[in-house]
Amino acid sequence: MTDLQAACLEPIKLCHLLKERFPSLRIDTLQRAADVICALIEKQTTNQKKLANGLPGTSTAEAKRKRLTRCFQDEQVDVCWLPFLISLLPKGKLVLTMDRTNWEHGETPLNLLVLGAVLEGFTLPLVWVALPHGGCSDSATRERLVARLLKRLPAKRWKALVADREFFGQEWFTFLRKRGIRRVIRIRADTVVDELRTEVWFETVQAGQLQCLFEKGRVYGSLMQVVATRDADGDLVVLATDVSIWETWRVYRLRWSVECTFSSMKTRGFDLERSAMTFADRLERLFGLVTLAWVCCLRVGVWRHALKPIAVKAHGRRAVSVVSYGWEYLAQAIRWEGTLAETYFGLLKSPFPAPGAAKTRVVRY
């Protein structure tokens, strides 16, 4: 980056940026959180021994591990996640996605339900909750998660909520309808709509075709349009939707963005699955810190891509993801160029560009 480009941004330390957003929190609490976020970016792991080694200072390894533990135990940082992430969202309506990410530590299942906004080809997590079991979430848990987000992001900002076959049920569908949230949700092939299973309604649909019922049908107690197609493997994909028929498939394809986020937080990025956190509150806190580290990389990557576009390989895909692109610059700056790192953190004072202002990667189903 040239000096002229750097001069266009306002440098700021990450802890001071957090202090501006949350003046009621102690600076030492925010400094610990900022140090852990920087260590996550530099080390790209949630392994506590390696992560503690990335904390600044000349104290002993044991002292750094205790400092890391205090950060994960500190309930004060929980208030940081949602307001900070909301401030980064562009103006206008947003597509929201809901999904789970899960792994195991020994015989203990670690299971997070995540709700976020589609942004730059990824899903930016906004709210999440650790489930006390493996497997699917229940309707009450999903409703509480949506209600938390609605307090900060009203339903008029939601273009649609996209979810896969796991997220169904009459209580759930009714809850979303009453909150004014438009739905694009995949339902199972054996779901009964107006006395017939959807696999019977759409048994003749072919891959590449898009069919819908002539009139809206009752899906889990809600009157919705039902649209179907087949994927490349021949599996029937049936969507219950409140948006227009022609827009439904385009919106649903954005669901894959949440899988891209989970991938870049796990083996392709911050190695989230290396975490040994089994207490729900600490796991949620760790996910929050990883999310902030991840969004720092995404913000830098989007800005750098606008200045110097990522190379496109012969197969038509980018050489690296926007998150990896940002990480390359930010990790280098954190390790060797503190002033430049502060310049990059200055990007977090402004939201991401609106979809019309920056080309968003489209992920095919």
N, C-alpha and C positions, 0 to 999 in steps of 0.2 A: 504494500500500500504506500502511495506517495505521501509526502508531507502535506500536499494540497488536499488530498482526500481525507487525511486524518484531521485536518483543520476544520472540516465541515461538521465534525462531531464534537460533542461536549464530553470530555473525559470525566469519569466518576468511578470511585471505588464501589465495588458491589455492596459492601456493608452500608456505605453512605446512601446508596440508591435505595436499599431496603429501609433505612432509617427515614428517608424522605416519605416513603409510602406508609410506614408504620411508626410514627413518632412516639407512640406510647410504649414501645418495646425497648428494653435495655440494649445499649449498643454492644455489650459483650455477648448477649444472646445472638444478635444479628451477625456479629463478627464470626462467631463459631459456625453459624449456618453458612455464611459466605465462604469460610475456609473449607468447609466440607464440600460445597458446590464446586469450588475450584479444584479440590483434590479429585472429585469425581470426574471432572473434565480431563484433568491431566492423566490420571491413572486408568480411567475407563474400567473400573471394577467396583463392586460393592463388597468385596472381601475385606473384612474389617482390618485385618493385619496390614494389607497392602494400602488400604485407604488411609489408615492412620499415618502410615509412612509418608503420605503425600501432604500432610498438614504442615504449615509453615512453622518455623521456630527451631531452636536448638535443644529443646527438652528431650527427655528420654523417650524411648519407644513406648514404655508403659504409661508415661504421662500423656502421650498423644492418644493412646487407646482410651484412656479415661476421659479425655476431652471429647473424643468422638462419641463415647457412650453417653456423656452428658447431653450432647446435641440430640441424640435419638430419644432421650428421656424427657426432653424439655417440651412441655405442652404449649408454651408460648408461641413456638414457631408454627403451630397449626393454623393460626389466623392469617398467615402470610400467603398460603397457596392461592385461594380463589380470587381475592382482590387483585393480586399481582398478575395472575394469568388473564383475568378479565380485561385488565388495562392494555393488554397486548393484542386484543382482538380488533380486527378492522371494523369499520362501520358497515351497517346494512344487515341483511338477513343471513343467517348461518345454518348450514346443515349440521346437525348433531348426530353422533353415533354412540351406541352403547354396546359394550362387549366385556368379556372377562379375559384375564390372563392368569394362568395358573402354572405352578410347578411344585416340586416336592423337596423338602429338606429332610432327608432320611425317610421316615414313614409319616412325617407331618405334611399335610397338604397346605400349600400357600396359595390363596385364591383371592384375587382382587376384581371387583366389579368397577368398571371405569366408564364415565360419561364425559365426552369432550366434543370439541368443534372441529370440523374439517378445515384444514389450513395448509396451503402449499403442498398438497398431495399427501399430507399426514393428518392424524387426529391429535389435536392439542388437548391432553387430559385437563379437565377442569375440576371435577369432583370424583371421588373414589371412596370405596369402603372395602375393608378386608372381611371376607366371609368366614365364619367360624367352622367351615366344613369344605370339603371338596364338592365339585358338581355345581349344578345350576343355582341361580338365585331365586328367591320367591318374590311375589308381587309386592309385598309390603316393603322389602328392602329396596327394590327399584323405585317405588313411589317416594320413599324418603330421600333417595339420591336426587331424583328429579326436583323434588320440592326444595332441596338445598340450593340447587342451581337457579331455580325460578326466582329466588329472593334477590339474586344479583343480575340475572339475565332473563328479563320478562319474556313471556311466550311470543310476543309480537316480533321478537328478534329471531325466533326459531323458524327457519324455512320448512324444516321437517326433521323428525327423529327417525333415523335408520337403524334397524336392528335385524338380527338373524333369527333362525327358527327357534332358538332357545327362549326368546322373549315373547311369549304369547299368554293368553288367558283373558277371561271376561273382565275380571277386576282391573287388570292392567290396561286393557284397551279402553275401558270406561273411564278410568282415571285420566288417561291422556286426552280423551275427547273432552272431558269436563274442564280440563286446564287449557283448552284451546290449542293443543299441540297437534300438528298434522303428522300423520304416521306413514312411513314406508317400511313395512315389516314383512319379512319372508315368513310364510306359514308352511306347515308340513303338507305333504301331498295327500295325507289321509284326513285333512281338516274338512269337516262337513260345512258346506255353504249352500243354504236353501235346499236342504235334504239330500244333496249329492256330494260325494267326496270330490275334492278339486282334481284328483288324478283322473276322475271320470269326465268332469267338465272339459278338461284339456288333454285328453288322451291323444288327440290328433296333432297337437302342436309340434312343430319341428324346430330343430336348432336354428337360430337366426330369425325365427318368426316371433312376433309379439301378438298375443291374443288377449282379449278381455271378455268378461261377461257383458251381455247386451245391456243389462241394468245392474245397478249396485246390488250386492248381496249382503246378508247379515253374517258378519264374521265375529265370533265370540261376543255376540250381543250388539255389535256396532255395525251400522249401515255403511259399507265401504265398497269402493271399486276393487275388483280382483283382476289382476293382470298376470299372465304367465308366458314363459318361454322355456327353452331347454338350453343348458350350457353345452360346451364343447364335448363333454363326456356323455351327453344324452340324458342327464338328470333333469327332472322337472323342477323349475324354479317358479314358485307362485308367490306373488306379492299382494298383500292387502294394503291399500293406499288411499290417502286423502288428497293427493296432488293429481295433476292432470295425467292422463294415460301416457301421453308422449314424453312427459317429464319423469315419470316414475322410474323407468329403467336407468336413465342417466343419473338420477339421484341415488338409486340403490347401489350403483357401481362404486360410489364414493365410500361405501361401507368398508371396502378393502383398505382404506387409508388407516383404519385403526390397527390392522394387522401390521402395516408398515411401521407404525409407531412402536408397537410391542417388539417387533423384530429389532429395531434400532436401539431399544432400551435393553435388550437381552444380548444375545450372542454377537450381534453386529455392532454393538455400541457399548453400553455401560454394564454389561454382564450382570444384569439384575438377578439372574438365577443363582449366582454365587452367594447371595445373601443367606445368612443363617438366622434372620429375624423370624421368630415364631409368635411373638406377642403381637396382637392385632394392631395396637396403637403405634408400636414402633415400626411395624411393617408399613403402615400408612404414612408415617413420618418419613421413612426412607424413600418411599415412592414419590412423596412430595419433593424431596431434595433431588432425586434423580430427574423428576419432571422439570425442575428449574434449571438443572444443568443441561438437560436435553434442549429446552427451549432457548437457552443462551446460544447453543450451537446452531440451532435452526435460524435464529434471528440473524446471526453473523453470516450464515450460509446464504440466506436470501439476499442480504445486502451485497455480499461479495459476488454472487451470481449476476446481480444487476450490473455490476461494474465489469466483471470478467466472467462471461458465461462458462458453465461447466462443459467440457468437451463431450461430444456425442460420438459413441463408437459406431462401428460398421453395422451392428445389429439394430441401431436406432435408439438405444437407451443411453442415458448419461453414464459417464465413466464412474462417477460416485454420486451418492445421494446428496441432497442439499444439506442435510444434517452433518454428514461426514465432511463435506466441503467446509462448513463452518468450523467444525471441530479441528481440522488441520490448522487453521489460522489461530483459533482461540487457544488451543492447548499450547502451541508454540509461544504465543504471546504471554500466557500465564507463567510459563517456565522461564523464559529468557527476557521478556520485554514488558515489565510491569506497566509502564506508561501506555503502551499500545493496548494492553489488556483492558485498562481503564477506558480507553477510547472505544473499544468494542462493547464494553458494558454500557456505555452511553447510548447505544442503540436501543436498549431496553426502556428508555424513557419515552419512546414513541411506539405506537402500535404497528403491527405488520401492515404492509400496503394492501389496499382493497384488491379483490380478485381481478378487477378490470385494469389495475395499474401494474400488475405483475403476473406473468403467465404462470398458471398453476398446472402442475403435472397431473394428467388424467390417468388413472389406473384402471385398466380394463378388468372386468369380472373374470 
